[in-house]
Amino acid sequence: MFKKILLILFVVFVIVVFIGNFVLGQFLSGLIDEEVKSNLSNTDLPFELEYGKLSINPIMGKVCVEKINVTNFQDAHIDFKCDEISLDLSLFDGIKMASRQEVFISSFDFAVENPSISSELFSNEINLGSFEINFDGGITEEMLNDLETKLPKEAQNLGVSFSDLKVTLPTEILEELDLSKQATDELLDLIKTLAVIDDFYLELNFSPESNQLAISELTVSTPFLDFENAVKLNYTGQNLEEIVPQMLELKSGFSFSPNSLPLGIPELTGTISLNEMSSSIDILFDLEDWEELEDGIPQGSFSLELLGLQGQFTNPQKREMSLTQFESMLGVDVNDIRIDKASVSFEMQEQTFSVSNTSINSSLGSIDLSADISIVDEDLEESIINEGMIVISDLSPELKKLISDLELSIGETLPRNGQDIVLDFSGEIGDPKIKGLNIN
C-alpha cells in the first residue's frame, strides 16, 4: 500500500513538473520574444533580422529559434538563413550567472540546422546540413581575466562539427579561361565534386593535471578523401608566457580515392589521374632543447602508397619541364608511363632507421628497396648502413637498353640474380659500397 502511494506521488510530481516546465517555458518564451523584437525595432542594425518561433525549455536549459533570415548587410552583400538555432546551457549555470551577475559556464551545446550563406555579388553559396559546438569544462570571469598569468585549473574540452558542406562557386570565371565546352563542363563537374565535405569533426582538449594540450581528434570525410589526425603536446609552465613544449606526439592517416578522375585542365595544365593514395604517420618528437635535426631524431613510423598514377602532359609542358629530352633518352612517350603501385615505409626506433615495403611497380619495370641504418646524431653522413638491398626487375626493352648503355659507359656490369639487377650495399651513408661492383 505504501509503495502504491509513493508511486502515485511520484507520478503526480512528474506531471506537475512537466506542466510547470511547459507553462513557465511558454511564459518566458513570450516575454523574451517580445523583448527581442522590441530591441530589434529600436536598434539601428547593419542588417535585417527575421525569425519565426522562439521557445524555451527551463528545465533542460534550452533555447530554440526557428526560421532565421539575416539579409541586407550594409558592407557585405551576403544573406544568411537557417531552419533552427539552439543553445543548451546548464540550468545551474544559468542560475549562477543570474544570481552572481558574472560569467559562469561549465558546459553548453550550440547547434545550427541547415544554415546557408549566399552572395548575389559573387554568385556563390555555402550550404551545411548542420553545425555544432560542444563545450565541457569551466569558464568563469576570473579565469578569463587571469588567463595571461595562469592557466585554467579545470580540464577543458571543445568539439566542433559540421556535415554536408556544399560550396557553389561562380561559373563566370571559367569563361575567362577560354576553354572548349567539353573542357569547361569537365572542369565544372570536378569543382562541384571537390567542393563537398560530408563530415568534419574537431575535438580540442586541455588537461592541467597531465600538462597536456591535444587535438584528440580531427576527422574530415569527403567523396574522395578520408583524413584522421591526433596531436598531443606535453609542456611545463603554469601560464602562457612560461609554457615550454616538451613532447609532441603526432598520429595521422588519410586515404585519397579519386578513382582515376583526371585532375587538371587538359588543354592548359595537362592532367594527372590517380586511383588511390594513402598514408599513415605515428611520430614522437622530443622537443626539450630541440632546435635542429642533429639534436634528436624523431621516433616512430611513416608509410605512403600510390596506386594507378599516370600523367598526361601537353607538348608545351613537356618542353618546359625538359620531358622531351627524357623521352629522347628513354625512347618512350612520357604520357605512356604508368605507375601501377608505389610505396614507401620507414621506421625510426632509438638510433636505428629501417626502410621496408618500399617499391615502385611501373610500366617500365619494378624497383624494391630495403635498408637498415644506424644513425650517428653528431654527423649524419657518418651513419652506417648495416645492410641495404635494391632489386630492379621486370624491365621494359627500352630500360634494358638504357642500362646496357650505362654499363658500357662505366665499364662495369651490374650484379644480377637471373634477369634481376641486385644491388647489395652497406657502409657509411655518405660513401656506400655495393657488393660485386667496383666504382670509385
Beta strands, then each sheet from edge to edge (+ up, - down):
strand 1: 48-50
strand 2: 54-57
strand 3: 62-71
strand 4: 79-89
strand 5: 104-113
strand 6: 116-119
strand 7: 124-127
strand 8: 130-140
strand 9: 156-168
strand 10: 196-207
strand 11: 212-221
strand 12: 225-236
strand 13: 244-256
strand 14: 263-265
strand 15: 270-286
strand 16: 299-312
strand 17: 338-349
strand 18: 352-362
strand 19: 366-374
strand 20: 384-393
strand 21: 416-417
strand 22: 420-428
strand 23: 433-434
sheet 1: 1+ 3- 2+
sheet 2: 1+ 3- 4+ 5- 8+ 9- 7+ 6-
sheet 3: 1+ 3- 4+ 5- 8+ 9- 10+ 11- 12+ 13- 15+ 14-
sheet 4: 1+ 3- 4+ 5- 8+ 9- 10+ 11- 12+ 13- 15+ 16- 17+ 18- 19+ 20- 22+ 21-
sheet 5: 1+ 3- 4+ 5- 8+ 9- 10+ 11- 12+ 13- 15+ 16- 17+ 18- 19+ 20- 22+ 23-
end
